[in-house]
Amino acid sequence: MHLRDILRRRRMVRHYTGEPVPRETLERIAATVRRAPSAGFSQGQRLLVVDAPDLIARIAAIAGEEEGVEPWLPSAPVHAFVLTREADYHERYRSEDKLQDGEEIEWPVPFWYVDAGATLMLVLLAAIDEGLSAGVYGVPVELEPSVRELLQIPGELRIVAGVTIGRGAPDPAWSARTSRATQRRRSLDELVHWNRW
Ligand SMILES: Cc1cc2nc3c(=O)[nH]c(=O)nc-3n(C[C@H](O)[C@H](O)[C@H](O)COP(=O)(O)O)c2cc1C
């Protein structure tokens, strides 16, 4: 599929048929993590792909989303968590070729989150390229310890977001849940300037 076709299809899907996704398909989607850019090639991105139904049911229970008209989290056969290991960046930028005047750089922005975002996007696009749908959710701060414990995520990894992946089911109530329905899409002129701001 051409990128422009993938982008046309890209939207957050919050309801799935529950049909399992073959492991080979998931492996192709997950392998995109190795294609993501990363600052200094620090490669701090990690993916935790959850396709065990009992774990997904427990994630949904933690989120308090066991049922509903369009039960988002429990209906997805796959949850992929995008994680980041910030320490990879500090380690990389303390190596000889990256030091500036003998010091680690002053970070313009936290590149570990930038790279996690790039990874997230690749996962979304790869899922669509496989004919699947995907949706992103943030893990609320108060629920994070429970998710971390359930999935045995080590303390050195930060959970950036969860991505549900699966075959999209009809979701007429989508418009009630998406901020797309309430927020104006900014014009291109607001978002893109040329030559000087
Ligand atoms: C980092 C991130 C976190 C998000 N968290 C949630 C979430 O917790 N719940 C939700 O319904 N949508 C979530 N979204 C989806 C956005 O609301 C959605 O991308 C936005 O409304 C634009 O809609 P579209 O992606 O369908 O074009 C999240 C998106 C991103 C990138």
The ligand as a MOL file (V3000), in Angstrom:
LIG
                    3D

  0  0  0     0  0            999 V3000
M  V30 BEGIN CTAB
M  V30 COUNTS 31 33 0 0 0
M  V30 BEGIN ATOM
M  V30 1 C -0.0010 9.8200 22.8050 0
M  V30 2 C -1.4640 9.6270 22.4950 0
M  V30 3 C -2.3310 9.2640 23.5140 0
M  V30 4 C -3.6820 9.0710 23.2380 0
M  V30 5 N -4.4940 8.6670 24.2490 0
M  V30 6 C -5.7930 8.4180 23.9790 0
M  V30 7 C -6.6280 7.9070 25.0070 0
M  V30 8 O -6.1940 7.6590 26.1370 0
M  V30 9 N -7.9280 7.6960 24.6980 0
M  V30 10 C -8.4250 7.9390 23.4550 0
M  V30 11 O -9.6190 7.7150 23.2360 0
M  V30 12 N -7.6420 8.3870 22.4460 0
M  V30 13 C -6.3460 8.6270 22.6720 0
M  V30 14 N -5.5310 9.0720 21.6760 0
M  V30 15 C -6.0830 9.2530 20.3220 0
M  V30 16 C -6.3070 10.7220 19.9670 0
M  V30 17 O -7.4180 11.2080 20.6620 0
M  V30 18 C -6.5020 10.8200 18.4490 0
M  V30 19 O -5.2870 10.5010 17.8170 0
M  V30 20 C -6.9280 12.2090 18.0090 0
M  V30 21 O -8.2050 12.5070 18.5280 0
M  V30 22 C -7.0060 12.3430 16.4880 0
M  V30 23 O -7.8450 11.3400 15.9540 0
M  V30 24 P -7.2990 10.3050 14.8580 0
M  V30 25 O -6.0200 9.7220 15.3720 0
M  V30 26 O -8.3950 9.2770 14.7310 0
M  V30 27 O -7.0620 11.0840 13.6120 0
M  V30 28 C -4.1850 9.2700 21.9230 0
M  V30 29 C -3.2920 9.6310 20.9120 0
M  V30 30 C -1.9580 9.7910 21.1800 0
M  V30 31 C -1.0210 10.1500 20.0460 0
M  V30 END ATOM
M  V30 BEGIN BOND
M  V30 1 1 1 2
M  V30 2 1 2 3
M  V30 3 2 2 30
M  V30 4 2 3 4
M  V30 5 1 4 5
M  V30 6 1 4 28
M  V30 7 2 5 6
M  V30 8 1 6 7
M  V30 9 1 6 13
M  V30 10 2 7 8
M  V30 11 1 7 9
M  V30 12 1 9 10
M  V30 13 2 10 11
M  V30 14 1 10 12
M  V30 15 2 12 13
M  V30 16 1 13 14
M  V30 17 1 14 15
M  V30 18 1 14 28
M  V30 19 1 15 16
M  V30 20 1 16 17
M  V30 21 1 16 18
M  V30 22 1 18 19
M  V30 23 1 18 20
M  V30 24 1 20 21
M  V30 25 1 20 22
M  V30 26 1 22 23
M  V30 27 1 23 24
M  V30 28 2 24 25
M  V30 29 1 24 26
M  V30 30 1 24 27
M  V30 31 2 28 29
M  V30 32 1 29 30
M  V30 33 1 30 31
M  V30 END BOND
M  V30 END CTAB
M  END
